Amino acid sequence: MGTHWRGHRTLLLSLILFAARFACGQNTEDAFRWDIHCEEHGCMMFLDVLHGALGEKKVPDPKDLRQYLSLMVAVDRATRKPAYLAFHFPPDADQKQGFFIKFVKDELVNGQWSLKPDVDLLKDPLGFDSCDADSCVARLREGKVDDGHGGLIDLFKQFNSADHLWLLYTRKGQPIRTMIPLGPFQTAYKQVIEKELAPQQ
């Protein structure tokens, strides 16, 4: 995949160091609030995370869509299950490198909270389906990916059970790491299933 992915151990070390900084805290409900839009056939859930322009020290421009990393979840009204999960990365993401996903749980150790990644799930990077002037996109049907052994990994199940989603990709050779709390997603998804897509009486 290239010189930037030098083994799973390096990836995990990067995750641990980044997680330690992330654990210092922030208002996750406001910063990671999911938008919901429902129509006849189902609901779309959206989350946009502002990255900023690579290599520039000025304040990120929220009007520039190319400076965002976006997640989308489509939920089918008939089945009340995910139709697909999509990741939209900035258009200058390194296409050949793909991106890594890790799911992380909060763990109480010796009276202090720490972050514990699932080290065995998804050891290999995922690829992009397409790239254009606006974004590089990976679409996962039903939120599932090949486990490399003839089976499927249900990422949507992880979205509903883990505490955080960790993403790693590169832009012009520079690693970009993002930690996304999943509590706001789980709250929004519960709203979609119990209210927006609730069976008609």
SVG drawing of the C-alpha trace seen along z (x, -y; Angstrom):
<svg xmlns="http://www.w3.org/2000/svg" viewBox="-53 -33 61 51">
<polyline fill="none" stroke="black" stroke-width="0.4" points="0.0,0.0 3.0,-2.3 5.7,-3.6 3.2,-5.4 1.6,-2.2 4.6,-0.5 2.9,2.2 0.1,2.6 2.3,1.8 3.1,-1.7 -0.6,-2.2 -1.6,-1.2 1.1,-3.4 -0.2,-6.3 -3.7,-5.6 -2.7,-5.3 -0.8,-8.6 -3.6,-10.4 -6.3,-8.9 -4.4,-10.2 -4.6,-13.7 -8.3,-13.3 -9.1,-12.0 -8.4,-15.5 -12.1,-16.3 -14.3,-18.5 -18.1,-19.1 -18.8,-16.1 -22.6,-16.5 -22.3,-19.9 -19.1,-19.3 -20.3,-15.9 -24.0,-16.3 -25.6,-14.3 -28.1,-15.8 -31.1,-13.8 -33.2,-14.1 -36.1,-11.7 -38.2,-11.1 -40.5,-8.4 -38.0,-5.7 -35.9,-6.2 -33.6,-8.5 -30.1,-10.0 -27.9,-10.8 -25.0,-13.2 -21.9,-14.3 -19.4,-16.9 -16.0,-17.3 -14.0,-20.4 -10.3,-19.6 -9.0,-22.8 -6.6,-23.3 -3.5,-21.2 -0.3,-23.0 -2.1,-26.3 -2.0,-27.9 -4.9,-30.1 -8.4,-29.4 -10.2,-26.7 -12.9,-27.9 -16.3,-26.3 -17.6,-27.4 -15.0,-25.3 -16.5,-21.8 -13.1,-20.4 -11.9,-21.0 -14.4,-18.5 -14.5,-14.8 -18.1,-13.6 -19.9,-10.5 -23.3,-9.4 -25.6,-6.6 -28.7,-5.7 -31.4,-3.8 -34.1,-2.0 -37.7,-2.6 -38.9,0.8 -36.3,2.8 -35.3,0.2 -31.7,1.3 -28.7,-0.5 -28.6,-0.6 -25.1,-1.9 -22.4,-3.7 -20.3,-6.3 -17.1,-8.2 -16.3,-11.4 -12.7,-12.5 -11.1,-15.7 -10.3,-15.5 -6.5,-15.6 -6.5,-12.4 -3.9,-10.0 -6.0,-7.6 -3.5,-4.7 -3.1,-4.7 -6.8,-4.3 -7.8,-4.8 -7.7,-2.9 -10.6,-2.5 -10.5,-1.5 -13.2,-1.3 -12.4,-2.4 -14.0,-1.8 -13.7,-3.7 -12.1,-1.6 -11.7,-2.3 -8.2,-1.4 -7.1,-2.0 -9.7,-4.6 -8.9,-6.5 -10.6,-6.4 -8.5,-5.3 -9.3,-4.4 -8.9,-0.9 -8.9,-0.2 -10.1,3.1 -6.7,4.1 -7.9,7.2 -10.7,5.7 -9.9,4.3 -6.1,4.5 -5.9,3.6 -6.8,0.2 -10.0,-0.3 -10.0,-1.8 -11.8,-4.7 -14.6,-4.0 -14.1,-7.3 -12.4,-10.7 -13.4,-14.0 -12.8,-17.7 -15.0,-17.7 -14.1,-14.5 -12.8,-11.0 -15.6,-8.6 -15.8,-5.1 -19.3,-3.5 -20.0,-0.4 -23.2,1.5 -25.1,2.2 -22.1,1.0 -20.2,4.2 -16.7,5.0 -14.9,8.2 -12.9,9.7 -10.4,11.3 -11.6,14.8 -14.8,15.1 -16.9,13.4 -18.2,9.9 -17.5,7.4 -20.6,5.4 -19.2,1.9 -22.7,0.6 -22.8,3.0 -19.6,1.4 -21.0,-2.1 -23.7,-1.1 -21.5,0.6 -18.1,-1.2 -17.5,-4.6 -15.3,-6.2 -14.5,-5.9 -10.8,-6.5 -9.9,-7.3 -6.4,-7.6 -5.6,-8.6 -3.0,-10.7 -3.1,-13.9 0.0,-14.7 1.9,-12.1 0.9,-13.6 -1.0,-11.4 -4.4,-12.9 -6.0,-11.4 -9.6,-12.0 -11.3,-10.6 -15.2,-10.8 -17.3,-10.0 -20.1,-7.6 -22.4,-8.6 -24.0,-11.3 -24.5,-8.9 -26.2,-6.3 -28.5,-9.0 -29.5,-10.1 -29.9,-6.6 -32.2,-5.7 -34.3,-8.7 -34.4,-7.5 -35.6,-4.0 -38.0,-4.8 -39.5,-8.0 -38.8,-8.7 -39.1,-5.1 -41.4,-3.7 -44.1,-1.4 -47.4,-3.1 -50.1,-2.1"/>
</svg>
